[in-house]
Amino acid sequence: MITVSLAEAKARLGELLEKAEAGEDVLVTRDGKAVARISAAETGKRPIDFEGLASLRASMPRLKRASSEILREVRDESR
């Protein structure tokens, strides 16, 4: 992890962002105390594998009752 002062971070922001994109964390300090951390943003979500979900669902045993009935029963028991 790189540690830089606030003044240095202002002067080198572009360079520090490139380091963060490459996976290195940057700690920004003010008066010697940590105030912020610059790190790479999380990437977007992965696409949903609908075929995989369909095969998982097909492999699961069927319920004997409708899930709506089970949910109503659980809800009514907790009242």
C-alpha positions in Angstrom: 0.0 0.0 0.0 1.3 3.4 -0.9 0.9 6.2 1.7 0.8 9.8 0.5 -0.1 13.2 2.1 -3.1 15.1 1.0 -1.0 17.7 -0.8 0.9 14.9 -2.6 -2.3 13.2 -3.6 -3.7 16.4 -5.1 -0.5 16.8 -7.2 -0.3 13.2 -8.3 -4.0 12.2 -8.5 -3.8 10.8 -12.0 -0.8 8.7 -11.2 -2.4 7.4 -8.0 -5.5 6.5 -9.9 -3.5 4.4 -12.3 -1.9 2.6 -9.4 -5.3 1.9 -7.9 -6.6 0.6 -11.3 -3.6 -1.8 -11.3 -4.7 -3.2 -7.9 -2.6 -1.2 -5.5 -4.3 0.6 -2.6 -3.3 4.2 -1.9 -3.7 5.6 1.7 -4.1 9.4 1.9 -3.1 11.1 5.1 -3.7 14.6 6.6 -1.4 15.7 9.4 0.0 12.1 9.5 -3.4 10.5 10.1 -5.2 8.3 7.6 -8.2 10.0 6.1 -9.0 8.1 2.9 -8.1 5.1 0.8 -8.1 5.0 -3.0 -8.7 1.5 -4.4 -9.9 0.0 -7.7 -13.7 0.1 -8.2 -15.4 -3.2 -8.2 -16.2 -4.5 -11.7 -19.7 -4.9 -12.9 -21.9 -7.9 -12.1 -21.4 -11.1 -14.1 -24.2 -12.0 -16.5 -26.8 -14.5 -15.2 -26.3 -18.1 -16.3 -30.0 -18.8 -17.1 -29.3 -22.3 -18.4 -27.3 -23.2 -15.3 -30.2 -21.9 -13.1 -32.7 -23.9 -15.1 -30.7 -27.1 -14.7 -30.3 -26.5 -11.0 -34.0 -25.9 -10.6 -34.8 -29.0 -12.6 -32.6 -31.1 -10.3 -34.4 -29.9 -7.1 -37.2 -32.0 -5.7 -40.7 -30.7 -6.2 -42.5 -29.4 -3.1 -45.6 -31.2 -1.9 -47.4 -27.9 -1.4 -47.3 -24.6 -3.1 -44.6 -22.2 -1.7 -47.3 -19.5 -1.2 -49.1 -21.8 1.2 -45.9 -22.5 3.1 -45.1 -18.8 3.3 -48.6 -17.9 4.6 -48.3 -20.7 7.2 -45.0 -19.4 8.5 -46.3 -15.8 8.5 -49.4 -16.7 10.4 -47.4 -18.7 13.0 -45.2 -15.7 13.8 -48.1 -13.4 14.6 
